[in-house]
Amino acid sequence: MSPMQEPFADIPDDAIREALKIILDERNHPLLIHCKRGKHRTGCVVGCLRRLQKWCLTSVLDEYQRFAAAKARMCDQRFVESFDISSLKHLSASHLKRSSVA
């Protein structure tokens, strides 16, 4: 994914979905999730993963803010909140159950 310089740049849903498919495929484990600085795109991918893992939105956004710190962006948080995870719920149900947080 290319870096997002504009405050309200769209994140390609297809790129996030593809990243999540790779992450959820246990044949790819262990793996490292990273981007140029490890905050914005990484934070969005991990935030969407946490939602798939049934984390409550407050916990998802708290984790994002903890790691993004002063670089946290509202547009990234809105993206994570509104990302449609329904098309991915069929993937690796056993992995999602092991990683769930209330």
Secondary structure by P-SEA (a helix, b strand, c coil): ccccccccccccaaaaaaaaaaaacccccccccccccccaaaaaaaaaaaaaacccaaaaaaaaaaaacccccaaaaaaaaacccccccccaaaaaaaaccc
